Amino acid sequence: MKKPLVVIGIVVLLLIVAAAALPFLIDANRFKPDLESKLSTALGRKVQIGDIQLSLLSGSVKIDNISISDDPAFSPSPFLQAKQLAAGVALMPLIFSKQLQVSSFTVSDPQINLLRNSGGRWNFSSLGAGGASKSQSSNSSSAANFSVQKITISNGTVTSGRIGPGEKTHTYQNVNVEVSNLSYTSQFPFQLTAKTPGSGSVKLDGSAGPVNSSDASLTPLNAKVDVENLDLSSTGFVDPSSGLAGLINFTGTLTSDGHQAVSKGTIQAEKIKLTANGSPSKTPVSVDYTATYDLQRQTADLSQGDVHIGKALAQLTGTLDAAGATTSVAMKLNGQAMPVPDLEGVMPAVGVNLPSGASLQSGSLQLSLAINGPADKLVITGPVNLSNAKLAGFNLKSKLGALSSLTGLGGGSNSSDTDIQTFSANLHVDPQGTQAANVNLIVPAIGTITGNANISAAGQLNCKMKAQVSASGGAAGAVSSAIASFSGGGGDNGKSQSLTIPFTVTGTTSNPKFVPDVSGAVNNLVKSGAGASGSAASAASGILGGLFNKKK
């Protein structure tokens, strides 16, 4: 009984000694040329590796200082560098036949450079069997048969950007990629996670393949995409001077057949800011969209873009062109019967802030806007129409010091609100500011206000306006009698008297300053009185001057 146990013990001991001695008996570096050749063939790039260490306990070969060259048309620097790569190997063929059969790769802490040229081609496009140089064409069959059970990239740092004029790069940390059953001739599952600038994250989970033999970037793809807390201002994709900012969350799908990619999903934006003089939106915005992207032309067609702001809905459609140094857009934004109170929270995003203490309690907005130009320097043009709105907490009449002196003017003089019957204007918004042309505002308590308004990129107002008002009662009678006494006409005392009062608006949208043009008002009044003489004008000037000076 003891003898068999002794024999078994000796065998086990010998196996342990052999296992401990094998790494010294097998020089793993003898496989270095073969491994470099296979990797170079598979990737179509020159691959260089350092020392190779065999670990029998883990069944792996550890490779130091791996470097994969870049496409020479992009950069002389490496496409990928890593201090260490662990390759899972089949032990039996290695021990008994001295053959290296790789089942997996794990690359830790790599530095990866992803570059795109002015023609839209990526430096990884030539990766793969079809991207091999002509000198390696004889090995194309072995490259086509190349397969690995698992490839893992752990804690990578990816620098992505363009080469050429306007060169920009963006860095993504903690990039992790896992690919199973990689083959150049069949589909394979993958998962990618990464941290974006500004502490956001992105995750892709799906399948890809077969690898496009002429351009790896055109490989078919089917994946679910999740993006959280993407900070627009820190991504580097937009010019900081454009003012674009906000946090983006996205859930959707991305499907590509190698020619066209279709993306569907929902974008949720918080604290969005669209202009340099804007401030973060107080209301979240969500967009349900469907877009088709031509991979070679680098153009996208947005067939659905339902923009939701509370209960307000607008449709965004059009095209994007990413072929140039900066993505350009040509789109339309249309909205019908949009409830204004729901829109109030996003007005600061375009640099419009209501006067302190004011709020929009009712109203309906209609718009039809064209959005064109580079994504970071958009130009927005088109008409907007507002109807049946109430601006609570702000009395426009009281801000027009001259008008408030006319005691018979309109109704609701004691109200703290402003009722707006209609408002219309043609907008032009660009990085320099906002211009509202052909403003037509009807406020029952005042009359009709027309003119042109400008808001600079710094948020300063410069508006030239005219108020066409109807005054009645004592004030109108005094003015009418004064003109009649000097012109020889009969005054229509007590009846309605039409006045045109020019005024300017300065300050900011949150603190506007209304400055009536008294002399302009007098001139307009005198011109409206048939036969009024210079004396009549003088008298009217004195009367109106007194009225306007009662309250400044």
DAFENDA-V828643 format. One record per residue. N is the residue number from 1. RES is the residue in one letter. NEAR is the number of other ideal C-beta (glycine too) atoms within 12 Angstrom. D_FIRST is the distance of its C-alpha to the first C-alpha in Angstrom with 2 decimals. Layout:
N:RES:NEAR:D_FIRST
N:RES:NEAR:D_FIRST
This chain:
1:M:7:0.00
2:K:8:3.75
3:K:9:5.52
4:P:10:5.96
5:L:11:6.84
6:V:12:9.04
7:V:13:10.53
8:I:14:11.38
9:G:14:12.84
10:I:14:14.84
11:V:14:16.14
12:V:14:17.25
13:L:14:18.87
14:L:14:20.64
15:L:16:21.92
16:I:15:23.26
17:V:14:24.94
18:A:17:26.34
19:A:21:27.69
20:A:15:29.27
21:A:15:30.75
22:L:22:32.09
23:P:24:35.20
24:F:14:36.10
25:L:17:35.40
26:I:28:37.34
27:D:17:40.94
28:A:31:41.86
29:N:22:45.54
30:R:17:45.52
31:F:29:45.76
32:K:27:48.78
33:P:16:51.48
34:D:25:49.79
35:L:32:49.37
36:E:27:52.98
37:S:25:54.23
38:K:30:52.47
39:L:39:53.62
40:S:31:57.13
41:T:32:57.27
42:A:36:56.10
43:L:40:58.52
44:G:39:61.44
45:R:34:61.62
46:K:26:60.61
47:V:36:57.32
48:Q:26:56.29
49:I:36:53.01
50:G:22:51.74
51:D:20:48.34
52:I:33:45.24
53:Q:26:41.99
54:L:35:38.66
55:S:23:36.41
56:L:26:33.07
57:L:13:32.00
58:S:17:35.11
59:G:23:35.41
60:S:30:38.95
61:V:40:41.39
62:K:33:43.84
63:I:37:47.27
64:D:23:49.86
65:N:22:53.61
66:I:41:54.17
67:S:30:57.78
68:I:35:59.39
69:S:30:63.00
70:D:33:65.83
71:D:35:68.27
72:P:15:70.79
73:A:21:73.63
74:F:30:72.55
75:S:25:71.20
76:P:15:69.95
77:S:20:67.48
78:P:27:63.95
79:F:38:63.47
80:L:39:60.09
81:Q:29:58.51
82:A:33:55.14
83:K:23:53.25
84:Q:27:49.89
85:L:39:48.52
86:A:31:44.91
87:A:40:43.98
88:G:27:40.95
89:V:34:39.41
90:A:20:36.95
91:L:26:34.04
92:M:13:32.74
93:P:17:36.17
94:L:32:36.70
95:I:24:33.51
96:F:12:33.46
97:S:12:37.15
98:K:20:38.89
99:Q:19:40.83
100:L:32:42.04
101:Q:26:42.08
102:V:33:43.54
103:S:25:42.90
104:S:27:44.66
105:F:42:47.07
106:T:33:47.58
107:V:39:50.69
108:S:24:51.16
109:D:22:54.59
110:P:33:56.57
111:Q:28:60.35
112:I:33:61.96
113:N:34:65.63
114:L:34:67.20
115:L:34:70.74
116:R:32:73.46
117:N:25:76.56
118:S:20:80.11
119:G:20:79.53
120:G:28:76.73
121:R:28:73.89
122:W:31:70.65
123:N:37:68.77
124:F:32:65.56
125:S:33:67.45
126:S:33:66.38
127:L:37:62.67
128:G:35:60.57
129:A:35:60.44
130:G:29:64.16
131:G:39:65.04
132:A:35:63.58
133:S:22:66.13
134:K:11:67.55
135:S:13:65.55
136:Q:27:62.40
137:S:18:63.77
138:S:13:61.70
139:N:23:58.59
140:S:24:59.93
141:S:15:57.70
142:S:21:54.53
143:A:32:56.02
144:A:23:56.72
145:N:17:53.07
146:F:31:51.91
147:S:29:49.86
148:V:29:47.78
149:Q:24:45.73
150:K:26:46.89
151:I:35:49.43
152:T:31:49.89
153:I:32:52.71
154:S:24:52.24
155:N:25:54.98
156:G:33:57.45
157:T:29:61.08
158:V:32:63.50
159:T:31:67.05
160:S:29:69.26
161:G:26:72.89
162:R:32:75.64
163:I:29:76.86
164:G:19:80.55
165:P:11:83.54
166:G:16:82.76
167:E:19:79.15
168:K:23:77.07
169:T:22:73.39
170:H:29:71.24
171:T:25:67.86
172:Y:34:65.03
173:Q:24:62.13
174:N:25:58.57
175:V:34:58.50
176:N:31:55.26
177:V:33:54.71
178:E:28:51.82
179:V:32:51.95
180:S:26:49.43
181:N:23:49.10
182:L:34:51.93
183:S:27:53.60
184:Y:34:57.09
185:T:23:57.52
186:S:20:56.50
187:Q:22:56.86
188:F:28:54.40
189:P:26:54.11
190:F:30:54.87
191:Q:27:55.56
192:L:32:57.72
193:T:29:58.58
194:A:34:60.86
195:K:27:62.99
196:T:34:66.68
197:P:28:69.24
198:G:26:70.36
199:S:17:66.97
200:G:29:67.03
201:S:28:64.22
202:V:35:63.86
203:K:30:61.16
204:L:31:60.90
205:D:25:58.36
206:G:27:58.54
207:S:26:58.06
208:A:36:59.67
209:G:30:59.92
210:P:25:60.19
211:V:38:61.24
212:N:30:64.85
213:S:25:64.77
214:S:20:68.14
215:D:27:68.12
216:A:35:65.00
217:S:32:67.24
218:L:34:68.34
219:T:39:64.84
220:P:28:64.91
221:L:36:63.74
222:N:25:63.26
223:A:30:62.48
224:K:25:63.11
225:V:32:64.74
226:D:30:64.85
227:V:33:66.90
228:E:24:67.31
229:N:25:69.82
230:L:36:71.02
231:D:31:73.74
232:L:36:76.49
233:S:28:78.10
234:S:24:74.97
235:T:32:73.71
236:G:25:76.21
237:F:30:77.20
238:V:31:80.65
239:D:24:83.34
240:P:18:83.38
241:S:17:87.19
242:S:28:87.12
243:G:34:86.08
244:L:34:83.40
245:A:33:80.73
246:G:34:78.56
247:L:30:75.05
248:I:36:73.80
249:N:31:71.12
250:F:31:70.35
251:T:24:68.26
252:G:28:68.55
253:T:24:67.33
254:L:34:67.77
255:T:26:67.68
256:S:29:68.50
257:D:20:68.79
258:G:24:69.23
259:H:20:73.01
260:Q:23:73.86
261:A:33:72.03
262:V:28:72.83
263:S:35:72.23
264:K:27:72.73
265:G:28:72.25
266:T:27:73.78
267:I:35:74.78
268:Q:30:75.38
269:A:32:77.40
270:E:26:78.00
271:K:28:80.39
272:I:37:81.71
273:K:31:84.55
274:L:37:86.55
275:T:37:89.26
276:A:32:89.62
277:N:31:91.95
278:G:33:89.81
279:S:27:87.52
280:P:30:84.28
281:S:33:84.77
282:K:24:84.42
283:T:27:83.48
284:P:26:80.38
285:V:37:81.01
286:S:29:78.81
287:V:33:79.14
288:D:26:77.73
289:Y:33:77.89
290:T:26:77.15
291:A:33:77.54
292:T:25:77.12
293:Y:33:76.45
294:D:24:77.26
295:L:31:74.54
296:Q:22:76.58
297:R:20:79.96
298:Q:27:78.40
299:T:25:80.74
300:A:31:80.02
301:D:25:81.98
302:L:32:81.80
303:S:21:82.67
304:Q:22:81.85
305:G:35:82.18
306:D:26:82.85
307:V:37:83.56
308:H:28:83.18
309:I:33:84.77
310:G:23:84.69
311:K:16:86.64
312:A:31:88.40
313:L:26:87.38
314:A:35:88.36
315:Q:26:87.37
316:L:36:86.33
317:T:27:86.30
318:G:28:86.74
319:T:27:85.01
320:L:33:83.11
321:D:26:83.07
322:A:28:80.25
323:A:24:81.11
324:G:24:83.16
325:A:26:82.28
326:T:24:82.81
327:T:28:82.25
328:S:25:85.62
329:V:32:86.45
330:A:24:89.22
331:M:36:88.95
332:K:24:90.97
333:L:37:90.53
334:N:26:92.41
335:G:32:92.62
336:Q:18:94.80
337:A:21:95.69
338:M:33:93.10
339:P:28:93.35
340:V:36:94.45
341:P:26:92.86
342:D:30:89.42
343:L:39:90.38
344:E:31:91.61
345:G:29:88.19
346:V:39:87.84
347:M:35:91.38
348:P:30:90.36
349:A:34:87.99
350:V:37:91.08
351:G:35:93.01
352:V:34:95.03
353:N:30:95.02
354:L:28:97.24
355:P:30:99.69
356:S:14:98.29
357:G:15:98.04
358:A:27:98.71
359:S:26:96.61
360:L:35:96.98
361:Q:23:97.15
362:S:24:98.16
363:G:31:99.03
364:S:28:97.89
365:L:38:97.15
366:Q:27:97.46
367:L:36:96.52
368:S:25:96.25
369:L:32:94.90
370:A:25:94.08
371:I:35:91.27
372:N:25:91.34
373:G:25:90.30
374:P:27:87.31
375:A:28:84.75
376:D:31:85.41
377:K:27:89.21
378:L:34:90.03
379:V:28:93.59
380:I:33:94.18
381:T:26:97.51
382:G:26:99.10
383:P:26:100.96
384:V:39:99.88
385:N:32:101.68
386:L:35:101.39
387:S:25:103.18
388:N:23:103.81
389:A:35:101.94
390:K:31:102.29
391:L:34:101.63
392:A:25:101.22
393:G:19:101.96
394:F:31:104.24
395:N:28:107.96
396:L:42:109.07
397:K:37:112.75
398:S:27:112.58
399:K:32:111.16
400:L:41:114.25
401:G:25:116.60
402:A:39:119.64
403:L:40:118.83
404:S:32:118.22
405:S:34:121.81
406:L:42:123.14
407:T:20:123.26
408:G:28:123.75
409:L:35:120.77
410:G:35:118.41
411:G:17:116.71
412:G:20:113.91
413:S:24:115.10
414:N:12:113.30
415:S:21:109.98
416:S:23:107.04
417:D:28:105.67
418:T:37:106.69
419:D:32:106.86
420:I:33:106.41
421:Q:26:107.90
422:T:25:106.75
423:F:35:105.45
424:S:27:105.04
425:A:33:104.50
426:N:24:103.25
427:L:34:100.30
428:H:28:99.28
429:V:40:96.18
430:D:30:94.91
431:P:29:93.37
432:Q:22:96.86
433:G:30:97.29
434:T:39:98.66
435:Q:27:102.10
436:A:37:103.53
437:A:23:106.64
438:N:20:109.20
439:V:31:108.13
440:N:30:109.80
441:L:36:109.19
442:I:29:111.07
443:V:39:110.99
444:P:27:113.34
445:A:36:114.21
446:I:39:115.41
447:G:33:116.04
448:T:28:114.71
449:I:40:113.06
450:T:30:112.72
451:G:28:111.83
452:N:25:108.94
453:A:34:106.07
454:N:31:103.78
455:I:37:100.63
456:S:25:99.57
457:A:23:95.99
458:A:20:96.41
459:G:28:97.43
460:Q:24:101.15
461:L:33:103.69
462:N:26:106.80
463:C:34:108.56
464:K:24:112.14
465:M:39:113.11
466:K:29:116.16
467:A:44:116.60
468:Q:28:119.10
469:V:40:119.98
470:S:28:122.46
471:A:37:124.31
472:S:26:126.69
473:G:22:128.72
474:G:20:130.29
475:A:34:128.56
476:A:32:129.31
477:G:24:132.86
478:A:30:133.50
479:V:45:132.35
480:S:37:134.27
481:S:26:137.48
482:A:34:137.34
483:I:39:137.13
484:A:25:139.84
485:S:23:142.27
486:F:26:142.26
487:S:25:142.03
488:G:15:144.68
489:G:20:142.28
490:G:15:141.63
491:G:22:138.41
492:D:18:136.13
493:N:23:135.35
494:G:17:132.60
495:K:18:131.23
496:S:22:128.03
497:Q:37:128.10
498:S:26:125.53
499:L:46:124.25
500:T:32:122.09
501:I:43:120.38
502:P:30:118.36
503:F:37:115.57
504:T:25:112.60
505:V:35:109.11
506:T:22:107.25
507:G:22:104.35
508:T:25:101.01
509:T:35:99.91
510:S:23:98.68
511:N:20:101.93
512:P:31:104.74
513:K:22:108.24
514:F:33:111.18
515:V:25:114.40
516:P:36:117.44
517:D:26:120.01
518:V:31:123.24
519:S:20:125.67
520:G:26:123.95
521:A:38:124.22
522:V:35:127.94
523:N:24:128.62
524:N:30:126.89
525:L:40:128.89
526:V:31:132.19
527:K:19:131.53
528:S:24:130.98
529:G:33:134.44
530:A:14:137.16
531:G:18:139.98
532:A:29:138.35
533:S:19:140.10
534:G:14:138.98
535:S:19:140.36
536:A:32:138.28
537:A:28:135.22
538:S:21:136.08
539:A:28:136.50
540:A:39:133.32
541:S:29:131.49
542:G:21:132.73
543:I:34:131.77
544:L:40:128.29
545:G:24:127.77
546:G:21:128.50
547:L:35:126.13
548:F:33:123.30
549:N:16:123.83
550:K:18:123.58
551:K:19:119.81
552:K:17:117.78
